[in-house]
Amino acid sequence: MPTITLIPGDGIGPEITEATVAIMDAAGAGLDYDEQHAGLTAFREVGDLLPETLVDSIRETKVALKGPLTTPVGEGFRSINVTLRQKFDLYQNLRPCRTIPGVRSRFSGIDLVLFRENTEGMYSGFEIYDARNGIADAIARISRAGSERIIRAAMEYATRFGKEKVTIVHKANIMKESSGLFLKTGMDLAKEYPHLKVEDRIIDNMAMQMVMYPERYEVVVTTNLFGDILSDLAAGLVGGLGLVPGANIGDDVAIFEAVHGSAPDIAGMGLANPSALLQSAIMMLRYLELDEVADRIEKALFATLAQPDLVTKDLGGPCSTEAFAENVIKHLG
């Protein structure tokens, strides 16, 4: 019986986590949970945003499911998500985005996954401030090794799931050394995957392409900053951050998460939609090779989302978080 680290998170996190766990248990996932706290909740409890007990738990279980976290605003508080990614070398950020029947969105027929390099680029943390001249510098570090492993992960994913095309997104026309290295590494790797159509797009053009012809893309891979922006854009194509899952994966550890915020203004009111965290849990179950359980939950979730009278208020329905979870459980069969 696998044990995972369970991080309920802040704000609406505990509510959507409780709903997600109830659905997984009802589906027979058979998981044990080591519950740990991080973010504002942990800071209030123990004075630490990222307690060592949580880090030790993830190091032991190798897999975590994480609700949304709040990092206090102000100097001295570093993003918890970035810290976790770098601490465990979670270089793959995966954001699958696809059209869900019954959910209103501006497009149909979208089924793409975005691979974002997660540990380098503009978020490496190399910043310098020259107070005398009022100048701030940020260094976007791109390495061949870092580029190769994220692009290879995208190509392996495309191969495994029968995708035909991988799109490498860059700004090599201007950033010739850094972004150019990323593009060149990808094109060199493409020779090892002759069954795939590997193309490239400049980031600004790609942003336009994704809002005009999103159905043309299957697997998209890019650097940290570009991936951060495009992954939210992709979520907007299929209904928003409240519906899409996210995963941060390394060679030994994986953390699956809701990518939306903690929404403290509605915390405790039963208004939160657990779909994003539940879809992240589905990804986690597949990572744990519990494919049959994952498929059952996904089928039940989509059947629920297709019926307007069974969904939460953000989707136009009448249901509370708990009632929505109960509706998904009823569809498990």
N, C-alpha and C positions, 0 to 999 in steps of 0.2 A: 504494500500500500504506500504510494508516494507521499512524502511530506513536502509541502510548499510553505514558503514564507508569505504570510498574508499581512498586507499593510493597508488597513482601512482608509487611512488618509484623513484629510480635514474637511470641514464643511459638510457637503452632501456625501462625502466619501463613505462613512460608516453605513449610511442607508443603502447606497447602491452595492456596497460590498456584501451586506447582509442578504440582499435580494439575489445577488449572483451566486453566493454560496448555497443558498436554499435551492436554487435551480440545479446547480451542479450535484448537490447531494441527492435531490429527487431523481436525477438522471442516472444515478449509480456511479458517479465518478470515483468514489471510494478514496478520496484524498484526506490526509490529515493536515491540519493547519497549525503553523507556529505563528501566532499573531504578534506583530511588532508595530511600534509606532514611530512615525517620523514627522517632520514638518512642524507646524505650529502646535499641534497636539503634543508632540514629544518635547518641544521647547518649553511649553507650560508645565509639563510633568517633571522633566529632569534637567531642563536648562540646556538641551542639546538638540539641534535640528536633525541630526543623524547619529543616534546613539550607537555605541559600539556593539551593543547587544543585537541590534538589527543587522549590522554589517556581518557579525559572526553567524547569525542565522542564515543569511543569504549564502555566505561562504559554505555553510554546512549543507543546506538543501539544494543549492544550485539553481533553484527556480523560485520566482516571486511573482505575486499578483498584487498590483499596487493601485489604490485609489488616488484621486487627485490630492496633491500636497500644496500647502501654502508656505512660501518663503517670505518672512517678514521683510517689508520694504526698508531699505536703509543700508548704509555702508557697513561692510563687515559680514553681510549675509550673502553667501554664495548660493547659486541655484543647487538645490538638492538633487534634481534630476541629472544635471551635468556632472555633479560630484560622483553619483552612483555609476554613471556611464564610464567615467574615467577610472574610477577605483577598480571596477571589474572588467575593464577593457571591452565594453559592450559596443563594438564598432559598427554593428548593423542596426539601424533604425528602420523598421518595416511599418508601412502604413497602407494596408489594403483598402481600397475605396471602390465600392461597386454599387450599382443601382439596386435598391431594395423595393420589390413590388409592394405597393400600398403607401409608400413614403413619398410625399411630394418633393420633387426636386426639379431643377430646370432642364435636366437631361435624362436620357434613358440609354440603356445599353452600355453603361460604363462598367468596366471590370479591369482595374489596373492596380498595380502595387508599386509603391515608391520606396526605393532603397536609398537611404540617406547615410552618408558617412558620419559617424557619431562622435569621433574623438579628436579630429583634427580641424583644419580650416580656421575660420574666423572665431570659433569657440574654443580654441586651444588655450586661451587665457593669457596669451603673450601681449600685454598692453603696457605702454609707457606714457606717463604724463609729464610734460615739461612745463612746470608751473611758471617759470620765468617768462616763457614765450607764449604760454596759453595754447600749447599744441599737444594733442593726444595721438599716439600711434598705436595701431593694432596690427599684429603680424598674423597673416593667414598661412599657417604651416601645412604644406601638402607634401606627403612622402610617396615614393613609388610603392613601398610595401603597403602603406595604408590604402592607397588607391587600388592596388591590385586585389587586396582581400575583399573590399566592399564590392568591386565590380565583378569579381569571380563569384561572390555570393549571389549577386543578381543573376548572373548567367546560369549558375547551378539551379537556382530557383526556377528560372524559365524552362530549363531542360526538364526538371522533375515534374513540373505541372503542365507540360505540353504547350508552353507559350512559344510564339514564333518570332517575336521581336523584342529587342532590348534597346532602349534609347538612353544614350549618355548625354547628360546636360552639363554645360560648361560655359566659360567666358574666355576661351582661349584666344579669341581675336584681340582681346585687350590685355588680359593677364596671361601673357605668353609663357612665362616660366611655371607658375603655380597651376593655373587651370589647364595650361598646355600640357603639363606633366600628367594630369588626371586623364585628359583626352587621349594622349599618346599611349598611356598604359592600357586604357580600355581597348583601343584599336589593335594593340599588340595581342591582347588577350583574346580578341575576337577570332584570331586565327586558330585558336584551340577549340572553337565552337562553330564549325562551318555550317551546322544545321540551323543556326540562329541568324536572323537578319539584324545586324547591329548598325544603328544609325546614330548620328549626333545632332544635337540642337543647341544653339546659343540660348542662354537662360532667358533673355527678354523675349526672344521669339517663342520659346517654349511656353512662357506664361500666356502669350496670345493664343498659341495653338491649343492649349489645354482648355481654354474657354470657348474656342470655336469648334474644335474637332476632338473632344476628349475620348471619343470611342475609338480613335485610331491608335491609342497607346495601351500597352500591356504591362511591360516592366520598365520602369524609369529608374535610373541610378545617377546620383549626383553628389556633390560635396555638401558639407555641413550646413552652411548658411543657405545656399540655394535649396537644399532639401527641406530645411525648416519652413521656408516660404511656400514652396510648391506643395508640401504635404497638407498644409492648411487650405491652400487653394483647391486641391483635389477633394478634400473633405467637403468643401462648400458645393462641389458639383453634385454630391449625392445626398445632401440633406443636413450637413453640418457636423461639427465635432462631437455632438451628442450621440452620433450613430456609428462612428468609425473606431476601429481598434488600433492599438499600437503595441509594438514590441521592440525591446532593446536586447540584442542577442550578441554574445561573444562566443569564444570557443568552448568555454566551460560553464558559463552562467547566462541565464536569460531572465529578464524582468518584463512582464506584460502589464500594460497600464491603460487606464483611461486617459486620453490625451486632452480632455477638456479641463476647465478650471474647477475649483472647489465650491464655487457659488454659495458663499456664506449667507447671502441674503435670503436663500430659500431652504437653508439647512434645517432639518427637523420638521419640515412641513409636509413631507410625503409627496413632494412635487417632482422629485428628481427622476430622470429617465435612466435606468441602469443599462441600456442597450450597448453603449460603448464599452463599458467594463465587461459585460457579458460576452461581447464579441472578442474582446481581448482574452477572456478566459477560454473561449473556444480555440483560439490560436494556441494558448498554453496547453490545452488538452491534446492537441495534435502534436505539439512539440514533445509531449510526454508519451506519444504513440497510443493515446486513448482515442483513436479516430472514430470508433463506433459511437462513443458517448458524445464526442464533439459534433458529429453529424446529427444525432438526435436532438441536441440542444439547438443547433442552428436551424434545423427544420421547424422546430417548435417556435423559435423566436420569429422567424420569417412569417409563419402562419399567424402569429399573434399580431405582428406589425401590419399585416394585410387587412386587418379588421378594425376600422376606426373606433368602434365602441369598446375595444379591448386595450387601448393604448393610453399613455400618459398625456397630461394636458398640453405639454409642449408640442405634441403631434396632433392636437385637436381632439383628443379623447377625454373621457371622464375619470380615468383611473389614477389611483395613487401608486406610488412606487411598489408598495406591498401587493396591491391588487394586480398590477401588471405582472409581477413575478408569479403570482398564482395563476394568471392566465397562461403564461408560458408553460408552467408545470402541467396544467391541464392538457396542453397540446403535446406533451411528451408521449402520451399514449400508454 
